[in-house]
Every structure is written in structure tokens, then in C-alpha cells.
Amino acid sequence: MLLAGLAALIGVGFGYFLRWIISLGQRGSVELRIKQMELHAREEAKRITEEAEKKAEETIKETRKEFKEKEEKIKKTEDRLIKKEEFLDKRQIDIDKETEQIKEKITEIKTIKNRAEKLEKEKEEELQKISGLSEEEAKKTLIKEMERKYEEDISVRLQKLENESNEKIENRAKEILTTSIQRLANSVSSEVFSTTVTIPSDEIKGKIIGKEGRNIKAFERVSGVEIIVDDTPGLITISSYDSVRRQVAKVALENLITDGRIQPVKIEEMVEKAKQEINKIIKEKGEQATYECGVFNLDPRIISILGRLHFRTSYGQNVLQHSIEMAHIASMLATEIGANENIAKAGALLHDIGKAVDHEISGTHVEIGRRILQKFGADERIIRAMEAHHGEHPYTSLESYIVQAADAISGARPGARRDSVENYLKRLTELEAIANSFEGVDKSYALQAGREIRIFVTPTEVNDLQAKDMAREIAIRIENELKYPGEIRVVVIRESRNIEFAR
């Protein structure tokens, strides 16, 4: 036991000794690493310090350079300001001198003016003493003497001025109307009182007629039109004085032909469907017309009645297109003469609204239209503008004259209505034929709706004096041989051209 204890004690002592030896070695190693790290840190700090000093020196140099440049700029600016200030000072001195000179001149002018007024007053007083008349009495006496002496010349001059004024007013009116006509010289399509429907075969024609004419009689009864079936291949004619009924019948018949089932019950169904489609078209046409003309705030019922005019014609002229055209013309005229443009446009657009239902209601279309507008709350100014376009009511406003003038322009414009187209073309042909019959005429053109004939002559065959005589002779022949409204302007143009080439 004693030996074992001694051995254990020796082992413990030996272990502590070994641990102390190992710890001494490790401490030496740690100190070495710490010294190495310290050395490395010093070197890194030195390098960073050197770099920072280098950057600082560069920054200082750049800053000094920028500062020097700014100093130079500031110095230049100061120099410019000093020069400018010197210039302004000099300019101010000049202005002060000029101001003093102006003040002296003003004082001098006032002195001269006072002296002149004093002299003028003294002369007037002296004249009054000599003549024994005051200034007003002398003026009246002089005017009376001049009136007595030149009474005849004054009367002639006044008459001449009056004639010139009337001529200028008339020419201005013609210019306004002619401009309106030219700006709206569009073609108007003509419509008739019958409509044709194309059918694919004679078998369909037989179906339309039906057994013992049952289908065609049912169609005529429901639609209120007359169906004309003749030997013309591929066509059936629908006849009616009411264009809306005629259009309803056309749509219904086309739908029946497409469907193929043609019988009384189906006919009634298709006619009712066609009426709804036409009513929709009527509403759309009315809205399009008011939008195109810029006429707003109308009752929807007025717009619907207006749309019916799309299917109405007068002298072959579509009434809705005629009304739209009138609205544009009225707008131009109102703008030219300073009238209410909106009232004039609305009155022109609605002037024929009575024609939409004149076959259903007794009375003239003007009176019917007047009652329609009153019933649906239209502006009283619009009613007054539209009711006088045929002279049935008095002209109570400037717009009523404009509507009447626009109606005359649109209706009488060549090409607008069917009965005047042939006469219009014939007159233009005859005008050009008369002009071309003269010797020396190269070509001629009828312009301004036949109100002007423009003639070009050959300059080598006709001189200036002969051209003047030719214009008079042509005018005399037109007066003797043609019938025409108003007057026709004859213009003979003699143009000489000399052409050379530089090579």
C-alpha cells in the first residue's frame, strides 16, 4: 500500500511537470504570433497612412487648382461688372442730359403754343371787330353761302352716294347668297313613289301571289301598299304615296323572300318586324340630322318625326336632305349678317317637319309643323323662324327671312329638283354653243350655275378691241335667244404667252 501510494504521488507530480512544460511551450508560441500580428498591423497602418497622406496631397492640389480657377472667374466677373457699371453710369449721364434737353424743349414748345394761341385769339377778336360777327355767326353765314353756291353739286353727290350705297348693299347680298350656294353645291338624289324588290325566281313570285292571290291580298291589307306583279322578270313593284309604308313593305317583303315561308300569319309577323326596324331607322336618321346640323335640345318626339322625312320626297328631292342642306345654308347666312345662328339652323332644319304627317293630318305642312313644334315645347323663336318660309305667316324676325332665303336657295339650286335639271343642262349647253359660234373663240365654260360664261379667245386672231366687242355681241345674243332668271356675266379672256428656253 505504501509503495502504491508512493508510485501514485510520483505519477501525479510527473504529470504536473509535463503540463507545466507544455504550457510554457504554448505561451511562447502565442507570444510569437502576437508579435507577428503586431508587426503586420504596424506595417499595414504605415501603408494606409502613406496612402491617406498621398490622397490628401492630391485632394489639396485639386482643391487649390479649383480655388484658383474660381478666383480667376470671380475676377473676370468683377471686371465685367465694373465695366458694365461704368457703361451704365455713362448711359445714365447721357439720359439725364437728354431728359434735361427734352424738358427745355417742352418748356419752349409750351411758350410758343401759348404765344400762338394768344395771337390767334387776338386775330379772332380783330376779325370780329372788323366784320361785326361772332365766330358762330360767321360759321353759319359761311355754311349757308356754301350751301347756296354748291346746292346742285351737293344734291348730285348725295344722289350718287345713295346709288353707290344701294349698289354695294345689293352686291354684298348677292355675294353672300352666291357663296352659300357654291359652298353647298352637292348633288341631291331623286326618289319616286314606287320601289322595286328583286326576287330570285318566278317560283318566289308565285309564292308571293299565293293561291287565288291570298298572300298578296294579305300583304296589301297589312302593309297598306299596292303590290304590282307584272311580266318583268326578277322584279316586283311596291307602290304607295306614303314613303314610310313603302319602305316598311320593302323590308318585310325582302325578309319574307329570305325566310321562304310566305303565308298570311308570317306576312303579319314580318310586316310588324319591319315597322320596328323602320322606326329604329327613322329615329337614327333624325338623330344623325340634328347632330350633323348642330341642333340640340329638341324633344325626342320631334326628332323622330324629323327622321320620317328621310322617306319623303318633294319634286324628286329628299326632304330630309333638303332640310339638312337648308340648315347649313341658314348657318352661313346668319353668320354673315349677324343673326342668331342656332335659331336660324333649327328653324331651317324643322321647316318642313309637317310634311312627315301631312297625309295623315289636314292642313298645310307649315301649319301642321307649327302645331307639332308647339305641342312638344319647341322654342318660340324657332317656330317664328320656320312658319314664314312660304309667306303664310309674317316675317317677325331676321331668322325668318334667313329660313325663307335658304329654302329658295336649296330648292331653286340647279340640279336640286328633278323638274329643273333638264332646263338647267339645256341652258348651259346653249350658253356655250353661242360663245363657241364666234370666230376666234378657243374654248368656253359656263360657270356659277349658268350665271357666268367664261370665253377664252386665240390672241393671234382676236385683239383687245375685238375681244371687247365680242363680249358685247355675245351678251346681246344671249339676251335675244335665251330665257334665264337674273343676269349672266360674259367674260372674254385674251391671254398671250411667249415661251423661250435657256440652254
C-alpha positions, 0 to 999 in steps of 0.5 A: 500500500505504501509503495502504491501510494508512493508510485501514485504521488510520483505519477501525479507530480510527473504529470504536473511537470509535463503540463507545466512544460507544455504550457510554457511551450504554448505561451511562447508560441502565442507570444510569437504570433502576437508579435507577428500580428503586431508587426503586420498591423504596424506595417499595414497602418504605415501603408494606409497612412502613406496612402491617406497622406498621398490622397490628401496631397492630391485632394489639396492640389485639386482643391487649390487648382479649383480655388484658383480657377474660381478666383480667376472667374470671380475676377473676370466677373468683377471686371465685367461688372465694373465695366458694365457699371461704368457703361451704365453710369455713362448711359445714365449721364447721357439720359439725364442730359437728354431728359434735361434737353427734352424738358427745355424743349417742352418748356419752349414748345409750351411758350410758343403754343401759348404765344400762338394761341394768344395771337390767334385769339387776338386775330379772332377778336380783330376779325370780329371787330372788323366784320361785326360777327361772332365766330358762330355767326360767321360759321353759319353765314359761311355754311349757308353761302356754301350751301347756296353756291354748291346746292346742285353739286351737293344734291348730285353727290348725295344722289350718287352716294345713295346709288353707290350705297344701294349698289354695294348693299345689293352686291354684298347680298348677292355675294353672300347668297352666291357663296352659300350656294357654291359652298353647298353645291352637292348633288341631291338624289331623286326618289319616286313613289314606287320601289322595286324588290328583286326576287330570285325566281318566278317560283318566289313570285308565285309564292308571293301571289299565293293561291287565288292571290291570298298572300298578296291580298294579305300583304296589301291589307297589312302593309297598306301598299299596292303590290304590282306583279307584272311580266318583268322578270326578277322584279316586283313593284311596291307602290304607295304615296306614303314613303314610310309604308313603302319602305316598311313593305320593302323590308318585310317583303325582302325578309319574307323572300329570305325566310321562304315561308310566305303565308298570311300569319308570317306576312303579319309577323314580318310586316310588324318586324319591319315597322320596328326596324323602320322606326329604329331607322327613322329615329337614327336618321333624325338623330344623325340630322340634328347632330350633323346640323348642330341642333340640340335640345329638341324633344325626342318626339320631334326628332323622330318625326324629323327622321320620317322625312328621310322617306319623303320626297318633294319634286324628286328631292329628299326632304330630309336632305333638303332640310339638312342642306337648308340648315347649313345654308341658314348657318352661313347666312346668319353668320354673315349678317349677324343673326342668331345662328342656332335659331336660324339652323333649327328653324331651317332644319324643322321647316318642313317637319309637317310634311312627315304627317301631312297625309295623315293630318289636314292642313298645310305642312307649315301649319301642321309643323307649327302645331307639332313644334308647339305641342312638344315645347319647341322654342318660340323663336324657332317656330317664328323662324320656320312658319314664314318660309312660304309667306303664310305667316309674317316675317317677325324676325331676321331668322325668318327671312334667313329660313325663307332665303335658304329654302329658295336657295336649296330648292331653286339650286340647279340640279336640286329638283328633278323638274329643273335639271333638264332646263338647267343642262339645256341652258348651259349647253346653249350658253356655250354653243353661242360663245363657241359660234364666234370666230376666234373663240378657243374654248368656253365654260359656263360657270356659277350655275349658268350665271357666268360664261367664261370665253377664252379667245386665240390672241393671234386672231382676236385683239383687245378691241375685238375681244371687247366687242365680242363680249358685247355681241355675245351678251346681246345674243344671249339676251335675244335667244335665251330665257334665264332668271337674273343676269349672266356675266360674259367674260372674254379672256385674251391671254398671250404667252411667249415661251423661250428656253435657256440652254 
